[in-house]
Amino acid sequence: MARFVKLKLGAVGVSLFILAFIPLYRTKFYAPPSKTRWKELTWADFQGWSRPFTGWGASIASEIYLEYDSLQQQWSAYASMNQVASWVKSDGKDSDKLLTHEQYHFNISEVHARMMNDYIVNNPDKSKEEYLEKFYELRQDLDRMQDDYDTQGDHSLIRHLQHRWEYKIDSMLQKYNGDLGLTADLYSGAKVYFPTPPKYYDGINDDGTAYRIFQVDQYGVSIAVSSFQMTEGVGQIDIDLLKTNYYNKDSLIIRRHKTDTVQNYPAYRIVAYDTASNQTRHHLWIQNEDYRFKLTVEHYGDTVNVAGYYAIADSFFDSFDLFDPSSYWFEQATYRKETKIWSGKAETTDPSDQTTSCFIFTNSSKHGFLRGPMFREDGSFLIAYEVLEHPDSLIESMVIIADEEVFSYKNSGTEYLFDIPRRSLHTKPLDLYVGYLLKKDSSSRCEPYYYEWQLVEKPKQSSLSTTSVD
């Protein structure tokens, strides 16, 4: 009996010791808190002792704080991490995924700090009590969001849901930083939302189609919007032809197909699985009079257990819009002037004349990406042109021919904005050639003219006040 009592007392003593030890352990034996404001984290910021009896590899303690600046006489909020209360196990320090997961916990705190500051800016005359009331409300929402972030993604173990949360949190950071996150293609008129700044690509496809692409490779997906310059005579998208030419391959299986509209233009949402690469491709196709657009979200895996990636695709596609960028270019034309070398009537020269400069028409094909012609009410017009085939170091001059009148401009890079003066164009089609000459070979008198041809049946007048590219 005495031995049993001793064992019982011993167990109680150990329990009391553990209960007393854990708070001391959590506070690193009352070590003073070391705090750092929101930033990009490294494992060196996690200075606490790792927790016993837990299967998790790391934990971050972050919170939002409200302070009053007596000099500025205003309130402000900020997010801060308690480094002593944040910890990582030694074997977790090799995991970039784990660090990213903890970073987004910190980002959630920063989102709520920005929410509070946004409230203060929009409500500058509130009392201290009113600011505190909003602050405590946001702290409760912060706790809920932190719990949802861990629960829904199972502490980042469910990767597609972890990535969906990263996409969402970055979007919220951007929103409360005053950045709408919209990327606008000022040539094609495509406008779409990216949560982080995209990379830009351009070029000419094997079939001679000029393209411009904005792309982000993050969140376990590749997100992109592609604009293609349509050639003369190409009609609207034929969904059956699109399936035949693009999707009906041995490795591609269409999982979903939906028809929609974007600003009264037909839009086709297609989800296809590539069995060869084990990738799912989400596409949204749209086409207006001048450009074809393809929005893309690609990720590994089939359509099962990838709901997070589907949510990213839905959000990205829903943000797409079309706008008329003409007023932007008209505004640019008010202070940006290309250096004109020569203008006058195009004439056929005598091949034996070795004193007259001349050029030879090559076959009409895509050498660049253009916007226009964009007409003013008086008949003058602008052409915005980006050279894609040749580097600007090889270009001698840019040449536009409008109804047999030549306008030659000095090379100023691979992007040009040309302001063609008033012409009598409202009663007849405009025969337009846009292109450039390369630097002259000393052995050749006449140089090839790299151009693309357009016949503008009826000039369209552009408004100076209808465009927004925010």
Secondary structure, 3 states (H helix, E strand, C coil): CHHHHHHHHHHHHHHHHHHHHHHHHHCCCCCCCCEEECCCCCHHHCCECCCCCCCCCEECCEEEEEEEECCCCEEEEEEEEECCCCEECHHHCCCHHHHHHHHHHHHHHHHHHHHHHHHHHHCCCCCHHHHHHHHHHHHHHHHHHHHHHHHHCCCCCCHHHHHHHHHHHHHHHHHCCCCCCEEECCCCCEEEECCCCCEEEEEECCCCCEEEEEEEEECCEEEEEEEEECCCCCCCCCHHHHHHHHHCCCCEEEEEEEEEEECCEEEEEEEEEECCCCEEEEEEEEECCCEEEEEEEEEECCCCCCHHHHHHHHHHHHCCEECCCHHHHHHHHCCCCCCEEEEEECCCCCCCCCCCCEEEECCCCCCEEEEEEEECCCCCEEEEEEECCCCHHHEEEEEEEECCEEEEEECCCCEEEEEECCCCCCCCCEEEEEEEEECCCCCCCEEEEEEEEEEECCCCECCCCCCCCC
